[in-house]
Amino acid sequence: MTRIFLVAMAAWLASAPLEARTPFWGAKESRPADTPVSELEQGEFIWLTDAIRSGPLLVVVSIDTQLAYVYRNGVLTGLSTVSTGKKGHETPTGVFTILQKNKEHFSNLYDNAPMPYMQRLTWGGIALHAGGLPGYPASHGCIRMPSEFARRLFEITSTGMTVVVASTASELSNAAYPGFLSPLDPSGQPIRSLPLMPSESMRWHPEAAPEGPVSAVVSRRSGRIVVYRAGVEIGRARVVFHGSEPIGTHVLLLVEGAAQTPQRYNPDRSRQRWIEVEIAGYSGRGGEEPDTSLAQRIEIPPEFVERVRAVVAPGATVLVTDAQVTAATTGPQLDVINSEPPEE
């Protein structure tokens, strides 16, 4: 009888809805749209999908504040408490691509633990998914979200979409400026050429990923810009930073709509514009067009800029950071993920 019961129970678990087989974490309903971010308690979220229904999506996760922000065409449409990696299992920062989605995923690393609405960011085990939210970093590296928030996010995302994970929230509130990618000399004048490192020539191979969203990382410590499409590196080049002070962590998003200010790194400012992504506080409004006063700090080879301009479109994301990026590895502080799955 016991054996029959166990077999029947296993069969029911296999056929039962996801909700019946996994715990439910966090709030079941969104807090009101005007709720201050400081009043969100663990497991709570705000969802404003009706605010705007078209345009590119971007998810930004702040490790410092333990919050995730969802943008649609630069307008904040969702905000949630999260739990990132605990000490010894810290969630890596950087630009990621959603590599795989699975509504009913169970961990193959941690005792078959349920990870509903899983959206994989790395083939090494880092993902967005519903999970426990104690109010502090507690995972093995994944980004846990309230179950209802994870469900709603899962419904609107797609593979290849960009997710930015960053720390130092006070710096994230000041997003990257389009001038960061303008080829200027120290006096602010356009330059015609920029010497490259002898050991590394400029690379440009857009055929490696013919389609998908474009993202880029600009590293002060490495003096590099690395460009990705659909998570695959398609190019990199030498970058010169003026000044010895840190650049900080900055996020820039290209959205639909005519630019109201001059934007050098914008092939069609009549239909698209760069905006700041503000996540330090919640106002329910999209970011404004950025100031270009810091444009002189960074120089990129003009020929590389022209190549990048040919592939960028609304949804393109730029992460500017002090962290190091090397040819072989992105280092312990910045993880820029390749979309190729591991070999069997």
C-alpha positions in Angstrom: 0.0 0.0 0.0 2.8 2.4 0.9 4.5 1.8 -2.4 1.3 2.4 -4.3 0.8 5.6 -2.4 4.3 6.9 -3.1 3.9 6.1 -6.8 0.6 7.9 -6.9 2.0 10.9 -5.1 5.0 11.1 -7.5 2.6 11.0 -10.5 0.5 13.8 -9.0 3.5 15.9 -8.3 4.6 15.5 -11.9 1.2 16.5 -13.3 0.2 19.1 -10.7 0.4 22.8 -11.5 3.6 24.6 -10.6 1.9 26.5 -7.8 0.9 23.3 -6.1 4.5 21.8 -6.2 6.5 24.8 -5.0 6.3 27.3 -2.1 5.0 30.8 -2.7 7.4 33.6 -1.7 6.6 37.2 -1.1 3.6 39.4 -1.6 0.7 38.3 -3.8 -0.2 41.7 -5.0 1.7 44.8 -6.0 2.0 47.8 -3.7 0.4 51.0 -4.9 2.2 52.8 -7.6 3.0 55.8 -5.4 4.7 53.7 -2.6 8.1 55.2 -1.7 10.9 52.7 -2.3 12.0 53.1 1.3 8.7 51.7 2.5 9.0 48.4 0.6 9.3 45.5 3.0 11.0 42.2 2.2 9.1 40.3 -0.4 7.1 43.3 -1.6 7.1 44.8 -5.1 5.6 47.5 -7.4 4.3 46.6 -10.9 3.4 49.2 -13.4 3.1 47.3 -16.7 0.2 49.4 -17.9 2.5 52.5 -17.8 4.0 51.6 -21.2 3.6 48.5 -23.3 6.1 48.9 -26.1 9.8 49.4 -26.4 12.9 47.6 -25.3 13.1 45.9 -21.9 16.0 46.3 -19.4 16.4 44.8 -16.0 18.9 46.4 -13.5 19.7 44.7 -10.2 21.3 46.7 -7.4 23.2 44.5 -5.0 23.7 47.3 -2.5 20.0 48.1 -2.1 18.8 44.5 -2.8 16.3 45.8 -5.4 15.5 45.0 -9.0 14.3 47.5 -11.5 12.4 46.8 -14.8 12.4 49.4 -17.6 10.4 49.5 -20.7 11.8 52.0 -23.2 13.5 53.7 -20.3 10.3 54.1 -18.2 10.4 52.3 -14.8 7.6 49.8 -14.9 8.5 47.4 -12.1 10.5 47.5 -8.9 11.0 44.6 -6.4 12.9 43.5 -3.4 15.4 40.7 -4.1 17.9 38.5 -2.3 21.3 38.1 -4.0 24.3 35.9 -3.2 25.6 35.6 0.4 29.2 35.9 1.5 31.3 33.3 -0.3 28.7 33.0 -3.1 28.4 36.6 -4.2 26.3 37.4 -7.3 28.7 38.6 -10.0 28.3 42.1 -11.4 28.3 43.0 -15.1 26.2 42.8 -18.2 24.4 39.6 -18.7 22.1 38.0 -21.3 19.0 35.9 -20.6 20.3 32.6 -22.0 17.5 30.3 -21.1 14.0 30.4 -19.6 12.2 27.6 -17.7 8.9 28.1 -15.8 9.2 24.9 -13.8 12.9 24.6 -13.1 14.5 22.6 -10.3 18.2 23.1 -9.3 20.6 20.4 -10.4 23.2 21.8 -8.0 21.3 22.3 -4.7 19.2 19.2 -3.8 16.6 19.7 -6.6 15.5 22.9 -4.9 12.5 24.6 -6.7 13.5 27.7 -8.9 10.2 28.7 -10.5 10.3 31.2 -13.4 14.0 30.7 -13.8 15.8 32.9 -16.3 19.4 31.8 -16.7 22.1 34.5 -16.8 25.2 32.2 -16.8 25.8 28.5 -17.5 27.6 28.3 -14.1 24.4 28.6 -12.1 23.4 32.3 -11.9 19.8 33.0 -12.7 16.8 35.2 -11.9 14.0 33.1 -10.2 11.4 33.1 -7.4 12.8 32.3 -4.0 13.1 33.1 -0.3 13.5 36.8 0.6 14.9 37.3 4.1 15.8 40.9 3.5 19.5 40.4 2.9 21.8 38.5 0.6 21.2 34.8 1.2 21.4 32.9 -2.1 24.2 30.8 -3.6 24.6 33.5 -6.3 21.2 33.7 -7.9 18.8 36.7 -7.7 15.7 35.6 -5.8 12.5 37.5 -6.4 8.9 37.4 -5.0 6.9 34.7 -6.8 4.3 37.0 -8.3 6.9 39.5 -9.5 9.0 36.7 -11.0 5.9 35.4 -12.8 5.1 38.8 -14.3 8.6 39.4 -15.3 8.9 35.9 -16.9 5.9 36.7 -19.1 7.3 39.8 -20.7 11.0 38.9 -21.1 12.7 36.9 -23.9 16.0 35.2 -24.4 18.8 37.5 -25.5 17.5 40.4 -23.3 20.0 42.4 -21.3 20.3 42.3 -17.5 22.7 44.6 -15.7 23.9 43.6 -12.2 25.8 46.3 -10.4 26.9 47.5 -7.0 27.6 50.9 -5.4 24.1 52.3 -5.7 25.2 55.9 -5.0 27.1 55.8 -8.3 24.4 54.0 -10.2 22.1 57.0 -9.7 24.4 58.9 -12.1 24.1 57.1 -15.4 26.6 57.0 -18.2 26.7 59.9 -20.6 26.6 59.6 -24.4 29.8 61.7 -24.4 31.6 58.7 -22.9 31.5 57.1 -26.3 32.4 60.2 -28.3 36.0 60.3 -29.7 37.3 63.6 -28.2 40.8 64.8 -27.2 41.5 66.4 -23.8 40.4 69.8 -25.1 37.0 68.4 -26.2 37.8 68.5 -29.9 37.0 65.5 -32.2 40.1 63.3 -32.8 40.9 61.4 -36.0 42.9 58.5 -34.6 43.7 56.7 -31.4 46.7 54.4 -30.9 45.9 50.8 -29.9 47.9 48.5 -27.7 50.5 46.7 -29.7 49.4 43.4 -28.1 45.8 43.9 -29.1 44.4 45.3 -32.3 40.9 46.4 -32.7 38.5 43.5 -33.2 35.2 43.6 -35.1 33.3 40.5 -36.0 29.5 41.2 -36.1 29.0 38.0 -38.0 29.6 36.1 -34.8 26.1 37.1 -33.7 24.1 38.5 -36.6 21.0 39.4 -34.5 20.0 40.3 -31.0 20.3 43.2 -28.5 23.6 45.0 -28.3 25.3 45.8 -25.0 28.8 47.1 -24.2 31.2 47.3 -21.3 33.6 50.2 -21.0 36.4 49.5 -18.4 38.7 52.2 -17.0 41.1 49.7 -15.4 41.5 47.6 -18.6 41.3 50.6 -21.0 38.9 48.6 -23.1 35.4 48.7 -24.7 33.9 45.3 -25.3 30.7 45.0 -27.4 28.3 42.1 -27.3 25.3 41.1 -29.3 22.9 38.5 -27.9 25.6 37.8 -25.3 28.3 37.0 -27.9 31.3 39.3 -28.2 31.4 41.0 -31.6 34.1 43.5 -31.0 36.5 45.3 -28.7 38.9 48.2 -28.8 41.4 50.3 -26.8 39.9 53.1 -24.7 41.8 56.0 -23.2 40.6 57.5 -19.9 41.8 61.0 -18.9 42.3 61.7 -15.2 43.3 59.4 -12.4 40.0 59.6 -10.4 37.6 56.6 -10.6 34.8 56.8 -13.2 32.3 54.9 -11.0 29.5 52.6 -12.2 27.1 54.0 -14.8 24.3 52.6 -16.9 23.0 54.1 -20.2 20.1 52.9 -22.3 19.1 53.8 -25.9 15.3 54.2 -26.2 12.7 55.2 -28.8 11.8 58.9 -29.3 13.6 61.9 -30.7 16.5 63.4 -28.7 16.1 66.9 -27.5 19.8 67.5 -26.9 22.9 66.9 -29.1 24.1 63.3 -28.8 27.2 62.4 -30.7 27.0 58.7 -30.3 23.5 58.4 -31.8 23.1 57.5 -35.5 19.5 58.8 -35.7 18.7 61.3 -33.0 15.4 62.1 -34.7 14.0 58.7 -33.7 16.1 57.5 -30.7 17.9 58.9 -27.7 20.3 58.0 -24.9 18.9 58.4 -21.4 20.1 58.0 -17.9 18.9 54.9 -16.0 18.2 56.1 -12.4 17.7 53.4 -9.8 18.8 55.0 -6.6 15.3 56.2 -5.9 11.8 55.6 -7.3 9.8 58.4 -8.9 7.7 56.5 -11.5 9.2 58.5 -14.3 11.8 57.6 -17.0 15.3 59.0 -17.0 16.1 62.3 -18.6 18.6 62.9 -21.4 22.1 63.1 -19.9 24.5 65.9 -19.6 27.7 65.6 -21.8 30.0 67.4 -19.4 32.1 64.3 -18.7 32.6 63.5 -22.4 36.2 64.5 -22.4 37.2 61.7 -20.0 37.1 58.8 -22.5 38.4 58.4 -26.0 37.5 55.6 -28.4 38.9 55.0 -31.9 36.6 56.8 -34.3 36.7 53.9 -36.7 35.4 51.6 -34.0 32.7 54.1 -33.0 31.5 54.1 -36.6 31.2 50.3 -36.6 29.2 50.3 -33.3 26.9 53.0 -34.6 25.9 50.6 -37.5 24.5 48.0 -35.0 23.0 49.9 -32.2 19.2 50.3 -31.9 16.7 51.1 -29.1 17.4 48.6 -26.3 21.2 48.9 -26.5 22.8 49.1 -23.1 26.2 50.5 -22.0 27.9 49.7 -18.6 30.8 52.0 -17.7 32.9 50.7 -14.8 36.2 50.9 -13.0 36.4 47.1 -12.8 38.9 45.2 -14.9 38.1 43.2 -18.1 40.9 41.0 -19.5 41.2 39.0 -22.7 40.9 35.7 -20.9 38.7 36.4 -18.0 36.6 39.3 -16.7 38.1 39.0 -13.3 36.5 38.5 -9.9 34.7 41.8 -9.7 33.1 42.0 -13.2 31.5 39.1 -15.0 30.7 39.6 -18.7 29.0 36.4 -19.9 29.4 34.6 -23.1 26.2 33.0 -24.4 27.8 29.7 -25.5 26.7 26.8 -23.3 29.4 24.5 -21.7 30.6 21.5 -23.6 29.1 18.2 -22.6 
